[in-house]
Amino acid sequence: MVMDNHKPVGFAHCSVRVDYVEGTHTTPVAYLEGIYVDRAFRGNGLAGKLLQYCENWAKKKGCTEFASDCSLDNVSSYIFHKKMGFSEVQKIICFTKDIS
């Protein structure tokens, strides 16, 4: 988490997954579960720094691959991922069904 005058302005949440992760070839895999920077603090590399912190954390956990995802309509997230060196590996459609 990144703070500005004791106010949170950005965070990244990553985990280590041992189940299958699309497009990866090893296990465990570090996974960027979420990243956010307040609009007023965007455009200055803060998200990239948060991601780098997560990548360093993941290496210490023994991970050699780092994965993430974004929804198809989240263009800014897609652009961020590409800019940060992620490669697109797959697009999926998720389904849900009410069984009550």
MMTF fields as JSON, N, C-alpha, C and O atoms, coordinates in Angstrom:
{
  "mmtfVersion": "1.0.0",
  "mmtfProducer": "UNKNOWN",
  "numBonds": 399,
  "numAtoms": 400,
  "numGroups": 100,
  "numChains": 1,
  "numModels": 1,
  "chainsPerModel": [1],
  "groupsPerChain": [100],
  "chainIdList": ["A"],
  "bondAtomList": [4, 2, 8, 6, 12, 10, 16, 14, 20, 18, 24, 22, 28, 26, 32, 30, 36, 34, 40, 38, 44, 42, 48, 46, 52, 50, 56, 54, 60, 58, 64, 62, 68, 66, 72, 70, 76, 74, 80, 78, 84, 82, 88, 86, 92, 90, 96, 94, 100, 98, 104, 102, 108, 106, 112, 110, 116, 114, 120, 118, 124, 122, 128, 126, 132, 130, 136, 134, 140, 138, 144, 142, 148, 146, 152, 150, 156, 154, 160, 158, 164, 162, 168, 166, 172, 170, 176, 174, 180, 178, 184, 182, 188, 186, 192, 190, 196, 194, 200, 198, 204, 202, 208, 206, 212, 210, 216, 214, 220, 218, 224, 222, 228, 226, 232, 230, 236, 234, 240, 238, 244, 242, 248, 246, 252, 250, 256, 254, 260, 258, 264, 262, 268, 266, 272, 270, 276, 274, 280, 278, 284, 282, 288, 286, 292, 290, 296, 294, 300, 298, 304, 302, 308, 306, 312, 310, 316, 314, 320, 318, 324, 322, 328, 326, 332, 330, 336, 334, 340, 338, 344, 342, 348, 346, 352, 350, 356, 354, 360, 358, 364, 362, 368, 366, 372, 370, 376, 374, 380, 378, 384, 382, 388, 386, 392, 390, 396, 394],
  "bondOrderList": [1, 1, 1, 1, 1, 1, 1, 1, 1, 1, 1, 1, 1, 1, 1, 1, 1, 1, 1, 1, 1, 1, 1, 1, 1, 1, 1, 1, 1, 1, 1, 1, 1, 1, 1, 1, 1, 1, 1, 1, 1, 1, 1, 1, 1, 1, 1, 1, 1, 1, 1, 1, 1, 1, 1, 1, 1, 1, 1, 1, 1, 1, 1, 1, 1, 1, 1, 1, 1, 1, 1, 1, 1, 1, 1, 1, 1, 1, 1, 1, 1, 1, 1, 1, 1, 1, 1, 1, 1, 1, 1, 1, 1, 1, 1, 1, 1, 1, 1],
  "groupList": [{"groupName": "MET", "atomNameList": ["N", "CA", "C", "O"], "elementList": ["N", "C", "C", "O"], "formalChargeList": [0, 0, 0, 0], "bondAtomList": [1, 0, 2, 1, 3, 2], "bondOrderList": [1, 1, 2], "singleLetterCode": "M", "chemCompType": "L-PEPTIDE LINKING"}, {"groupName": "VAL", "atomNameList": ["N", "CA", "C", "O"], "elementList": ["N", "C", "C", "O"], "formalChargeList": [0, 0, 0, 0], "bondAtomList": [1, 0, 2, 1, 3, 2], "bondOrderList": [1, 1, 2], "singleLetterCode": "V", "chemCompType": "L-PEPTIDE LINKING"}, {"groupName": "ASP", "atomNameList": ["N", "CA", "C", "O"], "elementList": ["N", "C", "C", "O"], "formalChargeList": [0, 0, 0, 0], "bondAtomList": [1, 0, 2, 1, 3, 2], "bondOrderList": [1, 1, 2], "singleLetterCode": "D", "chemCompType": "L-PEPTIDE LINKING"}, {"groupName": "ASN", "atomNameList": ["N", "CA", "C", "O"], "elementList": ["N", "C", "C", "O"], "formalChargeList": [0, 0, 0, 0], "bondAtomList": [1, 0, 2, 1, 3, 2], "bondOrderList": [1, 1, 2], "singleLetterCode": "N", "chemCompType": "L-PEPTIDE LINKING"}, {"groupName": "HIS", "atomNameList": ["N", "CA", "C", "O"], "elementList": ["N", "C", "C", "O"], "formalChargeList": [0, 0, 0, 0], "bondAtomList": [1, 0, 2, 1, 3, 2], "bondOrderList": [1, 1, 2], "singleLetterCode": "H", "chemCompType": "L-PEPTIDE LINKING"}, {"groupName": "LYS", "atomNameList": ["N", "CA", "C", "O"], "elementList": ["N", "C", "C", "O"], "formalChargeList": [0, 0, 0, 0], "bondAtomList": [1, 0, 2, 1, 3, 2], "bondOrderList": [1, 1, 2], "singleLetterCode": "K", "chemCompType": "L-PEPTIDE LINKING"}, {"groupName": "PRO", "atomNameList": ["N", "CA", "C", "O"], "elementList": ["N", "C", "C", "O"], "formalChargeList": [0, 0, 0, 0], "bondAtomList": [1, 0, 2, 1, 3, 2], "bondOrderList": [1, 1, 2], "singleLetterCode": "P", "chemCompType": "L-PEPTIDE LINKING"}, {"groupName": "GLY", "atomNameList": ["N", "CA", "C", "O"], "elementList": ["N", "C", "C", "O"], "formalChargeList": [0, 0, 0, 0], "bondAtomList": [1, 0, 2, 1, 3, 2], "bondOrderList": [1, 1, 2], "singleLetterCode": "G", "chemCompType": "PEPTIDE LINKING"}, {"groupName": "PHE", "atomNameList": ["N", "CA", "C", "O"], "elementList": ["N", "C", "C", "O"], "formalChargeList": [0, 0, 0, 0], "bondAtomList": [1, 0, 2, 1, 3, 2], "bondOrderList": [1, 1, 2], "singleLetterCode": "F", "chemCompType": "L-PEPTIDE LINKING"}, {"groupName": "ALA", "atomNameList": ["N", "CA", "C", "O"], "elementList": ["N", "C", "C", "O"], "formalChargeList": [0, 0, 0, 0], "bondAtomList": [1, 0, 2, 1, 3, 2], "bondOrderList": [1, 1, 2], "singleLetterCode": "A", "chemCompType": "L-PEPTIDE LINKING"}, {"groupName": "CYS", "atomNameList": ["N", "CA", "C", "O"], "elementList": ["N", "C", "C", "O"], "formalChargeList": [0, 0, 0, 0], "bondAtomList": [1, 0, 2, 1, 3, 2], "bondOrderList": [1, 1, 2], "singleLetterCode": "C", "chemCompType": "L-PEPTIDE LINKING"}, {"groupName": "SER", "atomNameList": ["N", "CA", "C", "O"], "elementList": ["N", "C", "C", "O"], "formalChargeList": [0, 0, 0, 0], "bondAtomList": [1, 0, 2, 1, 3, 2], "bondOrderList": [1, 1, 2], "singleLetterCode": "S", "chemCompType": "L-PEPTIDE LINKING"}, {"groupName": "ARG", "atomNameList": ["N", "CA", "C", "O"], "elementList": ["N", "C", "C", "O"], "formalChargeList": [0, 0, 0, 0], "bondAtomList": [1, 0, 2, 1, 3, 2], "bondOrderList": [1, 1, 2], "singleLetterCode": "R", "chemCompType": "L-PEPTIDE LINKING"}, {"groupName": "TYR", "atomNameList": ["N", "CA", "C", "O"], "elementList": ["N", "C", "C", "O"], "formalChargeList": [0, 0, 0, 0], "bondAtomList": [1, 0, 2, 1, 3, 2], "bondOrderList": [1, 1, 2], "singleLetterCode": "Y", "chemCompType": "L-PEPTIDE LINKING"}, {"groupName": "GLU", "atomNameList": ["N", "CA", "C", "O"], "elementList": ["N", "C", "C", "O"], "formalChargeList": [0, 0, 0, 0], "bondAtomList": [1, 0, 2, 1, 3, 2], "bondOrderList": [1, 1, 2], "singleLetterCode": "E", "chemCompType": "L-PEPTIDE LINKING"}, {"groupName": "THR", "atomNameList": ["N", "CA", "C", "O"], "elementList": ["N", "C", "C", "O"], "formalChargeList": [0, 0, 0, 0], "bondAtomList": [1, 0, 2, 1, 3, 2], "bondOrderList": [1, 1, 2], "singleLetterCode": "T", "chemCompType": "L-PEPTIDE LINKING"}, {"groupName": "LEU", "atomNameList": ["N", "CA", "C", "O"], "elementList": ["N", "C", "C", "O"], "formalChargeList": [0, 0, 0, 0], "bondAtomList": [1, 0, 2, 1, 3, 2], "bondOrderList": [1, 1, 2], "singleLetterCode": "L", "chemCompType": "L-PEPTIDE LINKING"}, {"groupName": "ILE", "atomNameList": ["N", "CA", "C", "O"], "elementList": ["N", "C", "C", "O"], "formalChargeList": [0, 0, 0, 0], "bondAtomList": [1, 0, 2, 1, 3, 2], "bondOrderList": [1, 1, 2], "singleLetterCode": "I", "chemCompType": "L-PEPTIDE LINKING"}, {"groupName": "GLN", "atomNameList": ["N", "CA", "C", "O"], "elementList": ["N", "C", "C", "O"], "formalChargeList": [0, 0, 0, 0], "bondAtomList": [1, 0, 2, 1, 3, 2], "bondOrderList": [1, 1, 2], "singleLetterCode": "Q", "chemCompType": "L-PEPTIDE LINKING"}, {"groupName": "TRP", "atomNameList": ["N", "CA", "C", "O"], "elementList": ["N", "C", "C", "O"], "formalChargeList": [0, 0, 0, 0], "bondAtomList": [1, 0, 2, 1, 3, 2], "bondOrderList": [1, 1, 2], "singleLetterCode": "W", "chemCompType": "L-PEPTIDE LINKING"}],
  "groupTypeList": [0, 1, 0, 2, 3, 4, 5, 6, 1, 7, 8, 9, 4, 10, 11, 1, 12, 1, 2, 13, 1, 14, 7, 15, 4, 15, 15, 6, 1, 9, 13, 16, 14, 7, 17, 13, 1, 2, 12, 9, 8, 12, 7, 3, 7, 16, 9, 7, 5, 16, 16, 18, 13, 10, 14, 3, 19, 9, 5, 5, 5, 7, 10, 15, 14, 8, 9, 11, 2, 10, 11, 16, 2, 3, 1, 11, 11, 13, 17, 8, 4, 5, 5, 0, 7, 8, 11, 14, 1, 18, 5, 17, 17, 10, 8, 15, 5, 2, 17, 11],
  "groupIdList": [1, 2, 3, 4, 5, 6, 7, 8, 9, 10, 11, 12, 13, 14, 15, 16, 17, 18, 19, 20, 21, 22, 23, 24, 25, 26, 27, 28, 29, 30, 31, 32, 33, 34, 35, 36, 37, 38, 39, 40, 41, 42, 43, 44, 45, 46, 47, 48, 49, 50, 51, 52, 53, 54, 55, 56, 57, 58, 59, 60, 61, 62, 63, 64, 65, 66, 67, 68, 69, 70, 71, 72, 73, 74, 75, 76, 77, 78, 79, 80, 81, 82, 83, 84, 85, 86, 87, 88, 89, 90, 91, 92, 93, 94, 95, 96, 97, 98, 99, 100],
  "secStructList": [7, 3, 3, 3, 6, 6, 3, 3, 3, 3, 3, 3, 3, 3, 3, 3, 3, 7, 1, 7, 7, 6, 6, 7, 7, 1, 1, 1, 3, 3, 3, 3, 3, 3, 3, 3, 3, 7, 4, 4, 4, 6, 6, 1, 1, 2, 2, 2, 2, 2, 2, 2, 2, 2, 2, 2, 2, 2, 2, 2, 6, 6, 7, 7, 7, 3, 3, 7, 7, 7, 7, 6, 6, 7, 2, 2, 2, 2, 2, 2, 2, 2, 2, 6, 6, 7, 7, 7, 7, 7, 7, 7, 7, 7, 7, 7, 7, 7, 7, 7],
  "xCoordList": [0.854, 0.0, 0.892, 1.941, 0.454, 1.16, 0.289, -0.908, 0.914, 0.191, 0.666, 1.822, -0.229, 0.088, -0.584, -1.812, 0.207, -0.34, -1.304, -2.398, -0.883, -1.643, -2.93, -3.798, -3.051, -4.222, -3.765, -2.822, -4.415, -4.022, -4.343, -5.453, -3.353, -3.56, -3.282, -3.518, -2.785, -2.534, -2.228, -1.712, -2.552, -2.238, -2.08, -2.568, -1.397, -1.329, -1.505, -0.957, -2.263, -2.489, -2.04, -2.562, -1.082, -0.646, -0.649, -0.592, -0.715, -0.756, 0.137, 0.666, 0.286, 0.995, -0.039, -0.672, -0.207, -1.172, -0.438, 0.584, -0.966, -0.381, -1.276, -0.884, -2.476, -3.361, -2.989, -2.089, -3.663, -3.357, -3.642, -4.687, -2.72, -2.887, -2.717, -1.694, -3.714, -3.715, -2.403, -1.934, -1.826, -0.651, 0.68, 1.718, 0.672, 1.924, 2.404, 1.658, 3.672, 4.278, 4.905, 5.44, 4.847, 5.462, 4.47, 3.376, 4.854, 4.099, 5.098, 6.065, 4.923, 3.849, 4.009, 5.073, 2.915, 2.889, 2.418, 1.41, 3.148, 2.69, 1.56, 1.582, 0.578, -0.6, -0.966, -1.136, -1.083, -1.525, -3.042, -3.753, -3.523, -4.963, -5.663, -6.828, -4.959, -5.547, -4.501, -3.537, -4.692, -3.813, -4.661, -5.502, -4.431, -5.215, -4.376, -3.646, -4.495, -3.894, -4.969, -5.639, -5.127, -6.082, -5.832, -4.685, -6.916, -6.805, -5.827, -5.084, -5.833, -4.976, -3.487, -2.641, -3.162, -1.774, -1.334, -0.235, -2.174, -1.837, -0.898, -0.818, -0.196, 0.655, 2.063, 2.823, 2.422, 3.764, 4.583, 5.607, 4.117, 4.868, 4.591, 5.254, 3.636, 3.347, 2.881, 3.312, 2.015, 1.537, 2.693, 2.758, 3.585, 4.753, 5.642, 6.181, 5.795, 6.585, 5.913, 6.583, 4.6, 3.867, 4.037, 4.253, 3.939, 4.107, 5.522, 5.698, 6.523, 7.912, 8.098, 8.798, 7.481, 7.538, 6.951, 7.521, 5.802, 5.157, 6.034, 6.14, 6.657, 7.522, 8.714, 9.09, 9.311, 10.426, 9.977, 10.686, 8.805, 8.224, 8.039, 8.358, 7.527, 7.258, 8.553, 8.587, 9.599, 10.883, 11.388, 11.941, 11.201, 11.619, 10.803, 11.263, 9.597, 8.732, 9.028, 8.376, 10.004, 10.39, 9.651, 9.771, 8.889, 8.141, 9.033, 9.868, 8.836, 9.559, 8.609, 9.049, 7.313, 6.313, 5.365, 5.096, 4.865, 3.953, 2.775, 2.973, 1.572, 0.384, -0.619, -0.503, -1.59, -2.624, -3.789, -3.742, -4.816, -5.938, -6.616, -6.363, -7.474, -8.349, -9.589, -9.559, -10.656, -11.874, -11.709, -10.912, -12.47, -12.338, -12.591, -12.036, -13.422, -13.768, -12.902, -13.122, -11.921, -11.064, -9.824, -8.746, -10.004, -8.958, -7.73, -6.603, -7.928, -6.773, -5.948, -4.721, -6.599, -5.867, -5.111, -3.97, -5.736, -5.086, -3.823, -2.764, -3.946, -2.795, -1.695, -0.519, -2.063, -1.076, -0.329, 0.901, -1.065, -0.429, 0.555, 1.672, 0.141, 1.034, 2.269, 3.383, 2.086, 3.196, 4.173, 5.373, 3.665, 4.495, 5.146, 5.827, 4.939, 5.624, 4.846, 5.388, 3.587, 2.763, 2.43, 2.285, 2.31, 1.881, 0.475, 0.163, -0.367, -1.718, -1.638, -1.03, -2.252, -2.168, -3.514, -3.561, -4.606, -5.896, -7.011, -6.841, -8.148, -9.362, -10.409, -10.553, -11.141, -12.16, -13.495, -13.556, -14.533, -15.869, -16.302, -16.261, -16.714, -17.151, -18.667, -19.369, -19.153, -20.591, -21.03, -20.243, -22.295, -22.907, -24.33, -24.911, -24.873, -26.211, -26.856, -26.245, -28.09, -28.833, -29.398, -30.137, -29.054, -29.552, -30.405, -30.588, -30.931, -31.75, -33.125, -33.939],
  "yCoordList": [-1.175, 0.0, 1.228, 1.259, 2.239, 3.508, 4.555, 4.661, 5.319, 6.334, 7.728, 7.914, 8.693, 10.096, 10.851, 10.896, 11.442, 12.129, 11.232, 11.654, 10.008, 9.015, 8.563, 7.962, 8.853, 8.432, 7.431, 7.71, 6.263, 5.289, 5.818, 6.282, 5.742, 6.223, 5.133, 5.337, 3.985, 2.896, 1.606, 1.613, 0.49, -0.808, -1.834, -1.654, -2.896, -4.077, -5.29, -5.349, -6.247, -7.491, -8.636, -8.818, -9.4, -10.555, -11.788, -11.697, -12.934, -14.207, -15.198, -14.925, -16.349, -17.454, -18.542, -19.026, -18.921, -19.963, -21.257, -21.244, -22.361, -23.668, -24.474, -25.544, -23.967, -24.609, -24.118, -23.291, -24.612, -24.227, -22.748, -22.238, -22.077, -20.682, -20.615, -21.044, -20.079, -20.03, -19.458, -18.411, -20.166, -19.691, -19.898, -19.502, -20.514, -20.717, -22.152, -23.041, -22.354, -23.676, -24.209, -25.317, -23.437, -23.841, -23.704, -23.167, -24.183, -23.976, -23.9, -24.662, -23.054, -22.074, -20.897, -20.676, -20.153, -18.969, -17.784, -17.87, -16.694, -15.473, -14.878, -14.942, -14.302, -13.791, -12.412, -12.228, -11.453, -10.115, -10.148, -10.144, -10.181, -10.28, -8.942, -8.9, -7.862, -6.541, -5.462, -5.624, -4.37, -3.212, -1.976, -1.957, -0.938, 0.282, 1.475, 1.41, 2.552, 3.827, 4.902, 4.987, 5.71, 6.802, 7.676, 7.924, 8.14, 8.92, 10.096, 10.386, 10.752, 11.924, 11.569, 12.453, 10.282, 9.856, 8.998, 8.444, 8.891, 8.094, 8.845, 10.073, 8.08, 8.672, 9.006, 9.627, 8.601, 8.909, 7.645, 7.713, 6.503, 5.263, 4.519, 3.521, 4.971, 4.336, 2.89, 2.013, 2.635, 1.26, 0.349, -0.8, 0.837, 0.055, -0.278, -1.382, 0.67, 0.429, -0.605, -1.464, -0.528, -1.525, -2.911, -3.893, -2.983, -4.26, -4.799, -5.992, -3.937, -4.376, -4.932, -5.927, -4.299, -4.8, -6.214, -7.102, -6.407, -7.728, -8.766, -9.903, -8.378, -9.307, -9.719, -10.891, -8.778, -9.112, -10.037, -10.979, -9.771, -10.631, -12.047, -13.026, -12.145, -13.441, -14.226, -15.437, -13.556, -14.234, -14.823, -15.923, -14.101, -14.604, -15.828, -16.648, -15.951, -17.1, -18.271, -19.311, -18.116, -19.192, -19.225, -20.194, -18.186, -18.142, -17.667, -16.778, -18.28, -17.844, -17.277, -16.773, -17.361, -16.782, -15.915, -16.187, -14.862, -13.934, -13.742, -13.426, -13.926, -13.859, -12.848, -12.388, -12.521, -11.57, -11.722, -12.55, -10.937, -10.915, -9.554, -8.768, -9.296, -8.135, -8.456, -9.319, -7.76, -7.994, -7.444, -6.537, -8.003, -7.621, -6.142, -5.574, -5.513, -4.116, -3.126, -1.918, -3.625, -2.748, -2.368, -2.936, -1.416, -1.023, -0.472, -0.783, 0.337, 0.911, -0.178, -0.091, -1.191, -2.304, -3.095, -3.499, -3.314, -4.023, -3.279, -3.883, -1.973, -1.155, -1.219, -1.345, -1.134, -1.231, -2.557, -2.582, -3.659, -4.981, -5.092, -5.582, -4.639, -4.695, -3.824, -4.237, -2.638, -1.731, -2.328, -2.062, -3.125, -3.724, -5.033, -5.685, -5.418, -6.59, -7.89, -8.941, -7.844, -9.051, -9.406, -8.519, -10.689, -11.169, -11.729, -12.459, -11.388, -11.93, -13.4, -13.733, -14.284, -15.718, -16.354, -17.406, -15.744, -16.38, -15.411, -14.547, -15.545, -14.823, -15.863, -16.879, -15.595, -16.546, -15.833, -14.618, -16.608, -16.128, -16.902, -18.132, -16.185, -16.826, -16.93, -16.057, -18.005, -18.263, -18.412, -18.783, -18.117, -18.384, -18.846, -18.564, -19.549, -20.119, -20.204, -20.689, -19.733, -19.819, -21.231, -21.698, -21.892, -23.262, -23.368, -24.463, -22.234, -22.268, -22.855, -22.957],
  "zCoordList": [0.0, 0.0, 0.0, 0.644, -0.737, -0.79, -0.112, -0.375, 0.758, 1.521, 1.115, 0.734, 1.199, 1.022, 2.154, 2.228, 3.036, 4.215, 4.995, 5.37, 5.228, 6.001, 5.31, 5.943, 4.014, 3.246, 2.194, 1.453, 2.111, 1.072, -0.325, -0.582, -1.23, -2.595, -3.631, -4.822, -3.189, -4.118, -3.391, -2.273, -4.04, -3.464, -4.571, -5.687, -4.242, -5.105, -4.212, -3.112, -4.686, -3.95, -4.84, -5.94, -4.368, -5.14, -4.258, -3.031, -4.899, -4.188, -4.914, -5.991, -4.293, -4.926, -5.164, -4.225, -6.418, -6.782, -7.118, -7.805, -6.631, -6.934, -7.864, -8.33, -8.136, -9.106, -10.505, -10.653, -11.505, -12.881, -13.107, -12.703, -13.744, -14.139, -15.651, -16.183, -16.341, -17.798, -18.34, -17.895, -19.308, -20.009, -19.308, -19.836, -18.123, -17.397, -17.546, -17.958, -17.199, -17.361, -16.083, -16.074, -15.006, -13.749, -12.614, -12.788, -11.479, -10.252, -9.113, -9.117, -8.176, -8.012, -8.972, -9.549, -9.121, -9.977, -9.135, -8.433, -9.213, -8.558, -9.391, -10.62, -8.713, -9.415, -8.88, -7.675, -9.782, -9.416, -9.297, -10.303, -8.086, -7.835, -8.043, -8.438, -7.779, -7.957, -7.795, -7.047, -8.494, -8.369, -8.618, -9.516, -7.811, -7.951, -7.508, -6.519, -8.254, -7.886, -8.027, -9.056, -7.004, -7.023, -8.251, -8.62, -8.88, -10.119, -10.0, -10.937, -8.873, -8.686, -8.67, -8.805, -8.507, -8.404, -9.589, -9.581, -10.589, -11.765, -12.703, -12.681, -13.522, -14.537, -14.082, -14.825, -12.865, -12.379, -12.058, -11.378, -12.554, -12.366, -11.083, -10.799, -10.304, -9.02, -9.187, -8.438, -10.149, -10.371, -10.778, -10.339, -11.593, -11.987, -10.795, -10.709, -9.881, -8.676, -7.784, -7.211, -7.667, -6.886, -7.508, -6.799, -8.825, -9.511, -9.298, -9.049, -9.394, -9.189, -7.782, -7.595, -6.799, -5.43, -5.358, -4.725, -6.016, -6.031, -6.728, -6.268, -7.83, -8.553, -7.701, -7.694, -6.987, -6.1, -4.981, -4.627, -4.425, -3.397, -3.945, -3.272, -5.159, -5.784, -6.009, -5.79, -6.438, -6.634, -5.325, -5.31, -4.232, -2.917, -2.509, -1.714, -3.052, -2.776, -3.705, -3.612, -4.601, -5.505, -6.829, -7.577, -7.132, -8.393, -9.531, -9.362, -10.692, -11.892, -12.943, -13.975, -12.681, -13.579, -12.762, -11.592, -13.41, -12.77, -13.717, -14.89, -13.233, -14.085, -13.533, -12.397, -14.352, -13.976, -14.944, -15.853, -14.754, -15.69, -15.611, -14.698, -16.575, -16.516, -17.344, -18.221, -17.057, -17.817, -19.229, -19.466, -20.157, -21.563, -21.821, -22.762, -20.997, -21.224, -20.441, -20.521, -19.686, -18.895, -19.715, -19.54, -20.591, -21.536, -20.819, -21.205, -19.787, -19.086, -18.407, -18.375, -17.871, -17.256, -18.319, -18.098, -19.457, -20.557, -20.993, -21.162, -21.17, -21.583, -20.528, -20.869, -19.258, -18.173, -18.237, -18.18, -18.355, -18.401, -19.564, -19.392, -20.741, -21.902, -21.672, -21.994, -21.123, -20.85, -19.835, -19.897, -18.913, -17.872, -18.314, -17.523, -19.573, -20.106, -20.069, -20.412, -19.659, -19.691, -21.134, -21.976, -21.421, -22.732, -22.621, -21.681, -23.575, -23.597, -24.0, -25.017, -23.201, -23.487, -23.797, -24.434, -23.364, -23.572, -23.229, -22.368, -23.89, -23.519, -23.163, -23.843, -22.083, -21.662, -21.466, -21.279, -21.515, -21.19, -19.96, -19.944, -18.938, -17.687, -17.681, -18.193, -17.097, -17.034, -15.582, -14.712, -15.342, -14.047, -14.302, -15.35, -13.344, -13.493, -12.128, -11.176, -12.028, -10.783, -10.644, -11.51, -9.573, -9.364, -8.106, -7.573, -7.624, -6.406, -6.67, -5.752]
}
